[in-house]
Amino acid sequence: MCQMAPGRAESPLPGVLPPQKRPPAAGGAGAGGNGNRAGQLREDTEPHLSQTQLGACVGMSQRKISYLERGDAEPSLEDLRRFCLYYRISSDYFLDLPNGLSHPRR
């Protein structure tokens, strides 16, 4: 399931096929927090992966994926990096931060 398809751009994670995003379903669950965002990404992207399949793609156990989706655990920086690389999203999106945040001034 995590194999690169012919003719696709190279994935940032070796051997991982990046998913194709689908628009969120109307009236779907909100993205209020890391857990909801993790589950929402897995359910709303193509190909649809089980927690076990996603775990194999990003190097996490099914149990850890489940804990993250339920909000029973917080993602480490490495977990965040792996999700962002796999889904090709920014950490701001995963963390549900508002758009337009600026970098600190020096």
N, C-alpha and C positions, 0 to 999 in steps of 0.2 A: 504494500500500500504506500510505502514511502519511497518508491523508486522514481527516478526522474523520467519523465515522458520524453520521447524524441522531439527535438525542435523547440524545447522550452528553455527559457533562460536558466542559467545555473542557479541553484538554490544556495543560500548562505550556509545551510547546514548540509554537510556532505551526505548524499544519498537520500535526501528528503525532497519529495515532490511538493511544491508550495500549493496550498489550496486555492480554489477560486471563490472569491467572496460573492455572496448573494445579498440582495437588499434585505434588511430586517423585516420580518413579518409584521403586518399592521396589528397593533394591540399586543405585541409581544412583551416579554418581560423587560423591565428597565435594566439599565446597566449600572445600577448604583453600587459599585464596589468591585474589587478584584475578582471575587468569587463569581458573581453574576456575569462579569465580562468574560471570564475564562469559559464558563459553560455556554454563554451566548455565542462566542466565537466558534466553539466546537459544533454547536447545533446549527448555526447559520452559514456555514461555509461548505463548499463542495471540495473534495468528496466528504460525505458524512462519515466521520470516524467514531468508533466506540472509544471509551476512555482508555481501554487497553491499547488500541491501535494508535491513538494520539500519544500515549505514554511511550510507545516504542519509537515513534517518530521524533520525539523531543528528548528522549533519554530519561523519562520519569516512570515510576510505577503507576499502575492503575489506581492504587490506593491514594497516592499523592495527588493525582489528577482529581479524584473524587473529593478529597479534603479541600483542595483549592477551589473547586466549583461550589462546594457547599459553604465556603467561608470558614471552615474549621481550621484552616492553616493559611498563613500569608506566604506569598511567593518570595523566595530568596532573589537576590539580584541576578544570579545565574538562571533561575527559573524564568524570571521576567525577560532576560535576554533571549532565552530559547523560544519562548512564546512569540516574542516580537519578530525574531528571525523567521520562524516557521510561518507565521501568519502575514509576514511583511507589513507590520504595523508599527507605529511609534509607541514608545513606552507611555507617553501622555495619553494615547487612546486606551491602552490596556488599563491604565490606572484611573481612567475616567476623569482626567483633569480638563479644565475648560480650555477652549481654543484661544489662541492669541496671547498666551503667556510669553513674556519676554525673558531674555537671558539677563543675568545680573550685570549691572554697569560696573566698569572698573575705573 
